[in-house]
Amino acid sequence: MQEKRYSAMNQYELQQEIASLKEKARKAEQMGMLNEFAVLERKAVMAKSYLLNPDEFIPGEMYQIEGDPGVYFKIDYMNGVFAWGFRLSGNTEQEALPIAMLKKLERG
């Protein structure tokens, strides 16, 4: 069976896929299969990205990276559900992150 691409799934299908991936990841973690766990977690983040609106992620803005406290990401441009930019940790490599990994900064 050909697997359906996340971009072709509706909201319900994406939510089902995320739940399934999270359950598989939990089992992989319990069995000590850390590589498998990491792959499944990444897939869940990708699926979650398709539930978000890329237009809400603004180039030039700074975002916190989910699961990486104290690390910030500045978006240069958007391409689908990927934000291209740089981490503000001295690394000058441009990279693409799925938008589900980015959290808006709290305005104090």
N, CA, C and O atoms as a DFTB+ gen file, in Angstrom:
432 C
 N C O
     1  1       0.832      -1.199       0.000
     2  2       0.000       0.000       0.000
     3  2       0.870       1.254       0.000
     4  3       1.822       1.364       0.774
     5  1       0.537       2.184      -0.865
     6  2       1.271       3.440      -0.942
     7  2       0.871       4.326       0.241
     8  3      -0.309       4.604       0.456
     9  1       1.872       4.760       0.997
    10  2       1.559       5.632       2.122
    11  2       1.193       7.014       1.619
    12  3       1.790       7.518       0.669
    13  1       0.219       7.615       2.254
    14  2      -0.236       8.945       1.876
    15  2       0.736       9.992       2.420
    16  3       1.180       9.895       3.564
    17  1       1.058      10.971       1.617
    18  2       1.949      12.040       2.060
    19  2       1.210      12.931       3.066
    20  3      -0.003      13.114       2.973
    21  1       1.953      13.474       4.014
    22  2       1.325      14.349       5.014
    23  2       0.604      15.512       4.347
    24  3      -0.457      15.931       4.809
    25  1       1.169      16.032       3.271
    26  2       0.564      17.174       2.582
    27  2      -0.793      16.818       1.963
    28  3      -1.595      17.705       1.675
    29  1      -1.046      15.529       1.761
    30  2      -2.310      15.093       1.167
    31  2      -3.341      14.687       2.214
    32  3      -4.485      14.380       1.878
    33  1      -2.935      14.685       3.490
    34  2      -3.841      14.257       4.560
    35  2      -4.686      15.425       5.063
    36  3      -4.258      16.579       5.033
    37  1      -5.895      15.103       5.526
    38  2      -6.720      16.132       6.147
    39  2      -6.367      16.195       7.643
    40  3      -5.558      15.407       8.132
    41  1      -6.976      17.127       8.344
    42  2      -6.657      17.353       9.757
    43  2      -6.863      16.091      10.598
    44  3      -6.021      15.750      11.428
    45  1      -7.972      15.408      10.382
    46  2      -8.268      14.189      11.144
    47  2      -7.197      13.121      10.898
    48  3      -6.695      12.504      11.836
    49  1      -6.857      12.915       9.618
    50  2      -5.845      11.902       9.273
    51  2      -4.491      12.244       9.902
    52  3      -3.785      11.361      10.389
    53  1      -4.140      13.523       9.887
    54  2      -2.877      13.951      10.493
    55  2      -2.884      13.684      11.995
    56  3      -1.892      13.208      12.547
    57  1      -4.001      13.991      12.656
    58  2      -4.092      13.759      14.101
    59  2      -3.986      12.266      14.421
    60  3      -3.355      11.889      15.409
    61  1      -4.601      11.410      13.589
    62  2      -4.506       9.963      13.773
    63  2      -3.060       9.498      13.595
    64  3      -2.562       8.677      14.366
    65  1      -2.396      10.031      12.574
    66  2      -1.006       9.679      12.281
    67  2      -0.093      10.092      13.437
    68  3       0.786       9.330      13.839
    69  1      -0.300      11.285      13.966
    70  2       0.517      11.776      15.084
    71  2       0.330      10.873      16.301
    72  3       1.305      10.505      16.957
    73  1      -0.910      10.518      16.603
    74  2      -1.193       9.639      17.745
    75  2      -0.516       8.284      17.551
    76  3       0.070       7.741      18.487
    77  1      -0.595       7.746      16.354
    78  2       0.016       6.456      16.044
    79  2       1.542       6.532      16.183
    80  3       2.161       5.638      16.761
    81  1       2.140       7.596      15.654
    82  2       3.599       7.758      15.739
    83  2       4.051       7.913      17.188
    84  3       5.074       7.355      17.586
    85  1       3.288       8.669      17.973
    86  2       3.642       8.870      19.383
    87  2       3.596       7.546      20.152
    88  3       4.451       7.283      20.997
    89  1       2.590       6.714      19.851
    90  2       2.465       5.410      20.508
    91  2       3.634       4.497      20.116
    92  3       4.227       3.836      20.969
    93  1       3.958       4.468      18.817
    94  2       5.093       3.664      18.351
    95  2       6.396       4.165      18.983
    96  3       7.255       3.367      19.358
    97  1       6.539       5.487      19.099
    98  2       7.748       6.070      19.689
    99  2       7.857       5.676      21.161
   100  3       8.942       5.349      21.643
   101  1       6.731       5.709      21.871
   102  2       6.715       5.330      23.283
   103  2       7.186       3.879      23.443
   104  3       7.993       3.572      24.321
   105  1       6.674       2.995      22.585
   106  2       7.066       1.585      22.641
   107  2       8.546       1.405      22.308
   108  3       9.245       0.629      22.959
   109  1       9.017       2.123      21.295
   110  2      10.427       2.034      20.898
   111  2      11.322       2.496      22.052
   112  3      12.364       1.899      22.321
   113  1      10.900       3.565      22.724
   114  2      11.687       4.088      23.848
   115  2      11.735       3.061      24.981
   116  3      12.794       2.833      25.565
   117  1      10.592       2.440      25.295
   118  2      10.525       1.427      26.348
   119  2      11.423       0.230      26.040
   120  3      11.982      -0.392      26.943
   121  1      11.549      -0.076      24.763
   122  2      12.375      -1.219      24.353
   123  2      13.837      -0.822      24.148
   124  3      14.660      -1.647      23.750
   125  1      14.154       0.441      24.419
   126  2      15.527       0.903      24.294
   127  2      15.993       1.106      22.858
   128  3      17.193       1.166      22.591
   129  1      15.046       1.210      21.940
   130  2      15.379       1.415      20.524
   131  2      15.419       2.916      20.252
   132  3      14.496       3.478      19.663
   133  1      16.505       3.553      20.689
   134  2      16.577       5.007      20.656
   135  2      16.630       5.596      19.250
   136  3      16.092       6.679      19.019
   137  1      17.266       4.905      18.309
   138  2      17.280       5.406      16.932
   139  2      15.875       5.413      16.356
   140  3      15.452       6.385      15.729
   141  1      15.160       4.326      16.575
   142  2      13.778       4.209      16.103
   143  2      12.909       5.283      16.769
   144  3      12.074       5.912      16.120
   145  1      13.121       5.479      18.068
   146  2      12.389       6.500      18.820
   147  2      12.602       7.877      18.179
   148  3      11.640       8.614      17.965
   149  1      13.850       8.224      17.876
   150  2      14.179       9.536      17.299
   151  2      13.525       9.721      15.930
   152  3      13.029      10.803      15.619
   153  1      13.525       8.678      15.123
   154  2      12.911       8.750      13.788
   155  2      11.403       8.981      13.910
   156  3      10.839       9.818      13.206
   157  1      10.759       8.238      14.804
   158  2       9.309       8.364      14.984
   159  2       8.936       9.738      15.545
   160  3       7.937      10.331      15.138
   161  1       9.747      10.240      16.484
   162  2       9.495      11.571      17.037
   163  2       9.584      12.626      15.938
   164  3       8.754      13.534      15.876
   165  1      10.596      12.507      15.067
   166  2      10.792      13.466      13.972
   167  2       9.619      13.411      12.995
   168  3       9.161      14.446      12.510
   169  1       9.135      12.202      12.709
   170  2       7.978      12.059      11.818
   171  2       6.749      12.735      12.421
   172  3       5.979      13.378      11.708
   173  1       6.566      12.591      13.734
   174  2       5.423      13.219      14.405
   175  2       5.517      14.743      14.302
   176  3       4.508      15.417      14.098
   177  1       6.716      15.278      14.442
   178  2       6.918      16.733      14.310
   179  2       6.568      17.174      12.887
   180  3       5.939      18.213      12.687
   181  1       6.979      16.381      11.914
   182  2       6.657      16.710      10.519
   183  2       5.142      16.717      10.303
   184  3       4.600      17.642       9.697
   185  1       4.466      15.683      10.802
   186  2       3.010      15.605      10.639
   187  2       2.338      16.794      11.326
   188  3       1.399      17.383      10.791
   189  1       2.836      17.142      12.529
   190  2       2.281      18.285      13.270
   191  2       2.444      19.583      12.500
   192  3       1.592      20.469      12.575
   193  1       3.546      19.696      11.753
   194  2       3.810      20.913      10.984
   195  2       2.714      21.172       9.962
   196  3       2.404      22.322       9.653
   197  1       2.122      20.090       9.435
   198  2       1.061      20.245       8.436
   199  2      -0.267      20.665       9.061
   200  3      -1.206      21.006       8.341
   201  1      -0.357      20.646      10.391
   202  2      -1.567      21.142      11.069
   203  2      -1.455      22.644      11.341
   204  3      -2.437      23.285      11.716
   205  1      -0.265      23.198      11.153
   206  2      -0.026      24.609      11.436
   207  2      -0.100      25.443      10.162
   208  3       0.004      24.911       9.056
   209  1      -0.277      26.739      10.322
   210  2      -0.342      27.657       9.184
   211  2       1.029      28.303       8.993
   212  3       1.460      29.094       9.832
   213  1       1.721      27.975       7.897
   214  2       3.050      28.549       7.656
   215  2       3.041      30.084       7.594
   216  3       4.063      30.716       7.859
   217  1       1.903      30.680       7.251
   218  2       1.818      32.140       7.171
   219  2       1.967      32.809       8.535
   220  3       2.210      34.013       8.614
   221  1       1.821      32.027       9.615
   222  2       1.970      32.582      10.959
   223  2       3.431      32.641      11.410
   224  3       3.730      33.138      12.496
   225  1       4.341      32.131      10.568
   226  2       5.771      32.161      10.878
   227  2       6.420      33.206       9.980
   228  3       6.453      33.061       8.758
   229  1       6.938      34.268      10.611
   230  2       7.359      35.448       9.871
   231  2       8.872      35.557       9.719
   232  3       9.604      35.570      10.709
   233  1       9.341      35.637       8.457
   234  2      10.773      35.853       8.230
   235  2      11.253      37.110       8.950
   236  3      10.571      38.135       8.964
   237  1      12.436      37.012       9.543
   238  2      12.988      38.126      10.312
   239  2      12.692      38.003      11.794
   240  3      13.355      38.632      12.619
   241  1      11.684      37.185      12.141
   242  2      11.305      36.995      13.548
   243  2      12.160      35.911      14.193
   244  3      12.723      35.050      13.517
   245  1      12.240      35.978      15.527
   246  2      12.976      34.987      16.306
   247  2      11.982      34.036      16.966
   248  3      10.902      34.441      17.395
   249  1      12.366      32.773      17.039
   250  2      11.538      31.743      17.661
   251  2      12.404      30.888      18.567
   252  3      13.609      30.749      18.358
   253  1      11.767      30.322      19.574
   254  2      12.442      29.364      20.439
   255  2      12.337      28.002      19.771
   256  3      11.340      27.708      19.111
   257  1      13.363      27.167      19.939
   258  2      13.313      25.827      19.365
   259  2      12.766      24.876      20.421
   260  3      13.333      24.728      21.503
   261  1      11.644      24.233      20.081
   262  2      10.968      23.284      20.976
   263  2      11.944      22.181      21.383
   264  3      12.597      21.573      20.535
   265  1      12.036      21.931      22.684
   266  2      12.895      20.855      23.168
   267  2      14.368      21.231      23.240
   268  3      15.213      20.383      23.526
   269  1      14.680      22.501      22.980
   270  2      16.072      22.963      23.031
   271  2      16.073      24.302      23.773
   272  3      16.252      25.354      23.160
   273  1      15.873      24.259      25.099
   274  2      15.731      25.493      25.887
   275  2      16.911      26.438      25.711
   276  3      18.067      26.015      25.699
   277  1      16.602      27.721      25.574
   278  2      17.646      28.731      25.469
   279  2      18.251      28.859      24.084
   280  3      19.143      29.680      23.874
   281  1      17.777      28.054      23.128
   282  2      18.289      28.169      21.760
   283  2      17.218      28.833      20.903
   284  3      16.046      28.455      20.924
   285  1      17.665      29.841      20.145
   286  2      16.735      30.618      19.332
   287  2      17.063      30.476      17.856
   288  3      18.198      30.197      17.470
   289  1      16.038      30.676      17.047
   290  2      16.139      30.492      15.607
   291  2      15.546      31.709      14.929
   292  3      14.430      32.119      15.249
   293  1      16.284      32.291      13.994
   294  2      15.784      33.440      13.235
   295  2      15.452      32.961      11.828
   296  3      16.298      32.402      11.130
   297  1      14.209      33.190      11.427
   298  2      13.747      32.747      10.108
   299  2      14.194      33.730       9.032
   300  3      13.990      34.939       9.143
   301  1      14.812      33.175       7.980
   302  2      15.156      33.977       6.798
   303  2      14.016      33.941       5.792
   304  3      13.590      34.971       5.271
   305  1      13.530      32.725       5.530
   306  2      12.409      32.589       4.602
   307  2      11.687      31.274       4.861
   308  3      12.211      30.369       5.511
   309  1      10.473      31.197       4.335
   310  2       9.640      30.011       4.500
   311  2       9.576      29.264       3.173
   312  3       9.581      29.868       2.100
   313  1       9.515      27.930       3.270
   314  2       9.305      27.099       2.095
   315  2       8.386      25.965       2.538
   316  3       8.841      24.984       3.127
   317  1       7.109      26.102       2.258
   318  2       6.126      25.119       2.713
   319  2       6.053      25.113       4.228
   320  3       5.845      26.161       4.841
   321  1       6.222      23.943       4.845
   322  2       6.155      23.854       6.306
   323  2       7.556      23.910       6.932
   324  3       7.743      23.542       8.091
   325  1       8.533      24.374       6.148
   326  2       9.892      24.518       6.664
   327  2      10.271      25.979       6.784
   328  3      10.019      26.786       5.889
   329  1      10.888      26.299       7.919
   330  2      11.446      27.633       8.135
   331  2      12.949      27.511       7.914
   332  3      13.617      26.705       8.561
   333  1      13.469      28.310       7.006
   334  2      14.908      28.325       6.740
   335  2      15.514      29.504       7.485
   336  3      14.986      30.615       7.442
   337  1      16.629      29.254       8.172
   338  2      17.273      30.336       8.903
   339  2      18.477      29.833       9.666
   340  3      19.132      28.867       9.276
   341  1      18.754      30.525      10.780
   342  2      19.950      30.239      11.564
   343  2      19.631      30.140      13.038
   344  3      18.780      30.864      13.554
   345  1      20.330      29.223      13.719
   346  2      20.278      29.188      15.179
   347  2      21.163      30.314      15.671
   348  3      22.198      30.603      15.069
   349  1      20.769      30.947      16.753
   350  2      21.559      32.051      17.295
   351  2      22.520      31.549      18.359
   352  3      22.598      32.101      19.457
   353  1      23.251      30.491      18.018
   354  2      24.197      29.928      18.970
   355  2      25.590      29.962      18.372
   356  3      26.435      29.127      18.694
   357  1      25.826      30.931      17.499
   358  2      27.140      31.057      16.898
   359  2      27.324      30.229      15.639
   360  3      28.254      30.469      14.869
   361  1      26.445      29.254      15.418
   362  2      26.538      28.418      14.222
   363  2      26.023      29.213      13.025
   364  3      24.896      29.708      13.043
   365  1      26.845      29.335      11.989
   366  2      26.437      30.143      10.838
   367  2      25.869      29.306       9.703
   368  3      25.643      29.813       8.605
   369  1      25.635      28.011       9.970
   370  2      25.045      27.142       8.956
   371  2      23.548      27.419       8.839
   372  3      22.819      27.374       9.830
   373  1      23.100      27.706       7.617
   374  2      21.665      27.859       7.417
   375  2      21.047      26.465       7.452
   376  3      21.614      25.513       6.915
   377  1      19.887      26.349       8.084
   378  2      19.205      25.058       8.143
   379  2      17.709      25.260       8.034
   380  3      17.196      26.368       8.192
   381  1      17.019      24.160       7.758
   382  2      15.557      24.186       7.665
   383  2      14.998      23.396       8.833
   384  3      15.429      22.275       9.105
   385  1      14.027      23.994       9.525
   386  2      13.362      23.303      10.623
   387  2      11.875      23.219      10.303
   388  3      11.296      24.178       9.793
   389  1      11.248      22.068      10.603
   390  2       9.787      21.991      10.449
   391  2       9.158      22.974      11.438
   392  3       9.613      23.091      12.576
   393  1       8.118      23.677      11.005
   394  2       7.560      24.752      11.831
   395  2       7.013      24.282      13.176
   396  3       6.887      25.087      14.098
   397  1       6.687      23.004      13.308
   398  2       6.196      22.504      14.596
   399  2       7.301      22.528      15.670
   400  3       7.012      22.378      16.857
   401  1       8.553      22.714      15.255
   402  2       9.652      22.798      16.215
   403  2       9.833      24.213      16.761
   404  3      10.598      24.429      17.702
   405  1       9.127      25.172      16.167
   406  2       9.324      26.569      16.560
   407  2       8.202      27.080      17.448
   408  3       7.023      26.820      17.209
   409  1       8.602      27.812      18.476
   410  2       7.652      28.405      19.419
   411  2       7.836      29.908      19.407
   412  3       8.960      30.404      19.485
   413  1       6.716      30.642      19.307
   414  2       6.785      32.099      19.367
   415  2       7.372      32.527      20.698
   416  3       7.111      31.910      21.731
   417  1       8.159      33.579      20.667
   418  2       8.721      34.116      21.902
   419  2       7.623      34.858      22.643
   420  3       6.805      35.554      22.041
   421  1       7.618      34.699      23.945
   422  2       6.653      35.426      24.784
   423  2       7.095      36.874      24.851
   424  3       8.247      37.161      25.179
   425  1       6.207      37.767      24.549
   426  2       6.522      39.207      24.632
   427  2       6.265      39.671      26.065
   428  3       5.146      39.591      26.572
   429  1       7.337      40.160      26.707
   430  2       7.193      40.586      28.080
   431  2       6.975      42.033      28.149
   432  3       6.829      42.584      29.240
